[in-house]
Amino acid sequence: MPSIERPDDAPALPTDGRIWKIHKAFNKRFEELRANYQKVLGWVMRRRGAFVSIDGIAVLFSFALVLIVGRDFFPSVDTGPIKLHLRAPAGTRIEQAEVLFGNVKGEIRKIIPATKIDTILDNIGLPARGINLAFSDSATVDDGTETS
């Protein structure tokens, strides 16, 4: 590709502005980093066997972490209250919804021991205002459909 030459009468480009100072400082640090990288790479290439051995030992030690990871990062905790939002199919009579919620409470009592349950609260029906649904915690919502 041919080089583009500036005409002789073109004004000189400024090289003393703030951006140029930042650019020059960046380039200086980058060149230092590249020189250090070349030194390290040269050292590694001269000692390939030692480097591969050290790297292999580090990989083997990392496999030992399998025995530790999971216990400290994910401890077992008692999270306290559980909120479960259940929605019956549209058009379900309130009496049928009550039976459905009773069945759900029965299943909960089968899974969680009675000593671990403090209170089960049922709110059957819609809230007084629709805005309440927008501010409620709906992390677990069951739309009433079953998947098998």
C-alpha positions in Angstrom: 0.0 0.0 0.0 1.5 3.4 -1.0 2.3 5.7 1.9 0.5 9.0 2.1 2.8 12.0 2.2 1.8 15.3 3.7 2.3 18.3 1.4 5.1 20.6 2.4 2.8 23.5 3.1 0.5 21.5 5.5 0.5 22.7 9.1 2.4 20.5 11.6 0.2 18.2 13.7 0.1 19.2 17.4 2.0 16.7 19.6 2.1 18.6 22.9 -1.6 18.5 23.9 -3.1 16.6 26.8 -4.2 13.7 24.6 -0.7 13.3 23.2 0.8 13.3 26.7 -1.6 10.5 27.7 -0.8 8.6 24.5 2.9 8.9 25.0 2.7 7.8 28.6 0.5 4.8 27.7 3.0 3.8 24.9 5.9 4.1 27.3 4.2 1.8 29.9 3.1 -0.6 27.1 6.6 -0.8 25.7 8.0 -1.5 29.3 5.3 -4.3 29.7 6.2 -5.8 26.3 9.9 -5.8 27.1 9.3 -7.5 30.5 7.0 -10.0 28.8 9.8 -10.8 26.3 12.2 -11.4 29.1 9.8 -13.7 30.9 9.0 -15.6 27.7 12.7 -15.9 26.9 13.3 -17.4 30.4 10.4 -19.8 30.0 11.7 -20.9 26.5 15.2 -21.6 27.9 13.7 -23.7 30.7 10.9 -25.5 29.1 11.2 -28.6 31.1 11.2 -26.8 34.4 8.2 -24.7 33.4 6.1 -27.6 32.2 6.9 -29.5 35.5 6.0 -26.5 37.6 2.8 -26.0 35.6 1.9 -29.7 35.9 2.3 -29.6 39.6 0.1 -26.5 39.8 -2.6 -28.3 37.8 -2.4 -31.3 40.1 -2.8 -29.2 43.2 -5.8 -27.5 41.6 -7.5 -30.9 41.4 -7.2 -31.2 45.2 -9.4 -28.1 45.5 -12.4 -30.4 44.5 -12.3 -31.8 48.0 -12.6 -28.3 49.5 -14.7 -26.2 47.1 -18.4 -26.5 47.9 -18.1 -26.6 51.6 -16.8 -23.1 52.2 -18.5 -21.4 49.2 -21.9 -23.0 49.6 -22.5 -23.7 53.3 -25.8 -25.2 54.4 -28.0 -22.5 55.9 -31.5 -22.1 57.3 -32.9 -19.3 55.1 -36.0 -18.8 57.3 -39.3 -18.1 55.8 -40.4 -19.6 52.4 -42.9 -17.7 50.3 -44.9 -19.7 47.8 -47.3 -18.0 45.5 -49.9 -20.4 44.0 -52.3 -19.4 41.3 -55.3 -21.6 40.5 -56.6 -21.8 37.0 -58.8 -18.9 35.9 -62.4 -19.4 36.8 -61.7 -21.7 39.8 -64.3 -21.3 42.5 -63.0 -20.1 45.9 -64.1 -23.4 47.5 -62.1 -25.3 45.0 -59.1 -23.0 45.5 -59.3 -23.7 49.2 -59.1 -27.4 48.6 -56.2 -26.9 46.2 -54.3 -24.8 48.8 -55.1 -27.4 51.5 -53.5 -30.1 49.3 -50.4 -28.0 48.8 -50.2 -27.4 52.6 -50.5 -31.2 53.1 -47.6 -31.8 50.7 -45.5 -29.2 52.5 -46.2 -30.8 55.9 -45.1 -34.2 54.4 -41.7 -32.8 53.3 -40.9 -30.4 56.1 -41.1 -31.7 59.7 -43.7 -30.1 62.0 -40.9 -28.9 64.3 -39.5 -26.8 61.5 -42.8 -25.1 60.5 -43.8 -22.0 62.5 -46.7 -20.7 60.5 -48.4 -21.4 57.2 -50.5 -18.4 56.0 -53.0 -18.7 53.2 -54.2 -15.6 51.3 -56.8 -16.9 49.0 -58.2 -14.5 46.4 -56.9 -11.3 44.8 -55.6 -8.4 46.8 -57.7 -5.3 47.2 -55.7 -3.5 44.5 -53.8 -4.8 41.5 -50.9 -2.7 42.4 -50.1 -5.0 45.3 -49.2 -7.8 42.8 -46.6 -5.5 41.3 -44.8 -5.0 44.5 -45.1 -8.6 45.9 -42.3 -11.1 45.8 -43.3 -13.4 43.0 -40.1 -15.4 42.8 -42.0 -18.7 42.9 -45.3 -18.6 41.0 -47.2 -21.7 40.0 -49.7 -21.1 37.3 -51.6 -24.3 38.1 -50.4 -26.3 35.1 -48.8 -29.6 35.7 -45.7 -30.9 33.9 -45.0 -34.6 33.8 
